[in-house]
Amino acid sequence: MADGLDPIAQFEIHKLVDLSIGKYDISFTNSSLMMVVGSLCICLFLFLGTTKRSIIPGRLQSMAEISYEFVADMIRSTAGRDGLKFFPFIYALFMFILFANVLGLIPFFFTTTSHIIVTFALAMSVMTTVLVVGIWKHGFKFLKLFVPSGVPIAILPLVVLLEVISFLSRPFSHGIRLWANMLAGHIMLKLFAGFIIMMFAALAGAAKMTAILPFIMTVALMPLEILVAFLQAYVFAILTSVYINDALHPGH
C-alpha cells in the first residue's frame, strides 16, 4: 500500500532537527512541533479571550470563560474546594489534550496523543503529583487509601493487594485509554479516505460515483471524532481530579 494510503503512516515520527547530547537523542520531531503548535494555540486562545474583558463577552471571551468554569466545576464536584489548588495543573492537562486531539484531525497535521509514550508521560505526571501530595499532606496515613473501611479482617489482605494493584495500574489505564481512542479513530478516518481514492482510481465512468459512499462516511465520522477528542480530554481531566481527591482525602 502506498504511503499516502497507509493508515499507519500518519503515526510515523520524523526528525525535523537532528540533535543529541552524548548518547541521548533529543531531536526535534514532527511530534515535538505539534506540541509547540498546540501550546501556542492555547496561549493565543486564552490571550485573545481575556485581553479585552468586557461585561458583554465576545465569542472568544465566552469560550475562555466557559472552559475555565467547566474545569473548575468539574474539580469542585470531584475533589471539593481543596482540589481547586490544582486547577492550573488540571486545566493545563485538559486544554493540552483537547487541542492536541483537535489539531490532529486537520489533514497533514500530526496527532501527538496517538503515541502511547506521550499519553503515558501525561499519566505519570498525574500519578507522581498524587503520590507527592498524598505523602506530603498525610505521611503514612496516605496508606489508608489501600485499606477500605468496613472490610472484614479475614479478607482484608486480599482487598489491600487488589487496591495496590489497582493503584499501580492507574497510569497504564489512564494513558492507554487516551492513546487507543485517538489511534483507532484516526485509522478509521484514514481507511475511509483511502477507499475514496482507490475506488475513484479503479472504477470507470459512472461507477466512479460509488466513491461517494466512503466520502459520506468520512464526513459523518468527523463530528464523531471531534466529540471523541473532547470526551477524551474530559475523561483524562476528571480522572485526574478523582485521583487528586484520593490524595487529599485518603480512605474516604
N, C-alpha and C positions, 0 to 999 in steps of 0.2 A: 504494500500500500504506500502511495506517495506520501511524503512528509506532510503535504498540505491537507491530506485526508486522514492521516493517522490521528486517532483521538487521544493517544498518549503523548504525541509530540509537543502538545501545548504545555506540558508539565516539565519539559526539559529545562534545566538551568544552564545558562550560557554566561561565560565570563565577559564582562564589558571592559574591566580594567584588571589586569593580572597583577596581583600584589601578594607578597608573602613576607612573613617575619620568621626567619630561620626555617624550620620545617613546617611551620603553620601557614596554611593557605588562607589569606584574608581578602581574596579577590572581590571586587565589586561586581555583582552579577545582576541579571535582569530581575531577580527576586529582591535584591537589595534596592534596586532602582524603584520598584513598585512600593516598597516600604517607605522610601523617602517621599515619593509622589503622594501616597496615601496620607502620610503625616502632614505634608504641606497643604493638602486639600482640607484636612481637618482644621489646621491653623487658619487658613484663609476663610473657611466657612464660619468659624467662631469669631474671627476678627471682623468680617463684614456684617455678621449678625449682631454684634454688640457695639460696634463703633458709633452707630447712630441710634442710641437708645431713645425711644420716644414712648409716650403714653399709648399711642395707637401704633402698635408694631407693624413693620412691613413683613414681607414673606420670610426673608432670611432671619430677621429677629424672632419671628414667631417660631420658626423651625428650631433655632438655637434654644429658645426658652422651653419649647416642648421637649427637646432632647434632654435638657437639664432636669426638668421636672419629672420626666419619665424615669430616669435613672434614680433620682432622689426618692421618688415614691416607692420604687422597687426595693431600694435599700431599707427604707423605713419599715416596709411591710415584712421583710425577711430577717433583718438584723437589728431592728429597733433604731432609736435615735443614736445609740452609741456607734452604730455602723456607719453613720454619716461622716465619721472621721476618715473613713476610707473612700469617700466619694470620689476624690480625684483619681485614685487608682482604678476603681471600678468603671468610672466614666471613660477614662483613657482606654481601657480594655474594650469597652463596648464600642466606642467610636472607631478605634483602630480596626477591629474585626469587621464592623459594618462597612467601612469604607474599602477595606481590602476585598471583601466579598463582592461588593457592588462594582468596584473598578475592574475586577476580574471578569465581569460579564461583558465588558466593552471589547469588541474584536481587536485582536493583536495585542491586548494587554495581558499581563501575567497575574495569576491568582496566587498570592503568597500563602494563603491559608489552605491551598491544595497540597502543601508539603507538610508531612507529619512532624518534621523537625521543628517547624515554626510553631505549629499548634501545641506541640509537647512543651516547647520552651515557654509559651504563654501559660500553659497549665502548671508548669513547675514554678513559675514566678508566683502564681496564686498559692500553691501549697507551701512554698517557702515563707510567704507572708503569714499564712495561717499558723505554721509552726512557731515562727518567731514571736508573733503576737500572743499566741496561747501560752508559751513558756514564759515570756517576759511578764505577762499580766497575772498568771496564776501559778507559775512554778510547777511543782509536781502535781498540783491539783488539776492541771490540764489533762492528766491521765484519766480523770473521771469521764472524759469523752468516750473511753473504751469500756466503761462499766455502766450500762444502762440501769436505772433504778428499778427496783421491784423484781429483779430476776432471781429465781431460786438458786441457792448456793450450789445445788447438785449440777446444774448446767452452766453455772457462771463461767468456768474456764473455757468452755466451748464458745459461749457467746462473746467473751473477750477476744478470743482468737479470731472469730468471724469479724468483729468490729475492727481489729487491727488490719486484717487482710482487706476489708472494705476501705479503710482509710488509705492504705498504701496503693490501692488500685485507682484512687480518685484521679491522680494526674493522668493516668493512661486513658481512662474512660472520658475524662474531660477533654483531652487533646484529640483522641481518636474520633469522638462524635463529630467535632467540627471538621476535621480533615476528611472523614469518609463522606459526609454530606456534600461538601464542596467538590470533592473529586468525582463522585458519582454524577452530580448534576452537570458538571462541565463535560464529562464524557458523553452523556446523553445528548446534550446540545450539539456537540461536535459530530456525533454519529448522524443525527438527522440532517445537519447542514451538509455533511458529506454525501448523504443519499440524494440531496437536491442536485449536486454537481454531477454525480455518477449517472443518475437517471437522465439528466438533460444531455449528457455527452453520449450515452449509449443508445438512446432512442432516436427515432427519426420522425419527421413530420408532426402530425397532430399528437402522436404518442408522447412527445416531449411535455405535453400539458400535464401528464400524470405526476411530473416533478412537483406540482403544486401541493400534493398531499403532504410530503415531508416538510415543505415550506410552511404549511399551515400548522403542523405540529411544532415546528421550531418557534413560530410566532406565539403559539399558545403556551409553550413552555417558559418563555421569557418572564411573564408576570409571576409564574410559579417560582422560578429561580430567584427573582427579586425578593419574593416573600420568604423563601428559604434563607437568603442572605441575611435578612433582618432577624428572622427567628433564631438562627444560629448565634448571632451576636447577642440576642436577648437571653437565650438559654445559657450561654457561657457566662454572661454577666450575673444572672440570677443565681446560678450555682455558685459563683464566686461569693455572692452575698450570703448564701446559706453556709458555705464553708467558713466564712469570717464570723458569722453568728456562732458557729461551733467553737471558734477560738475565743470569742468574747464571753460566751455563756456555756462552758462545757458541762455536760451532764444534764442539761435542760431538755 
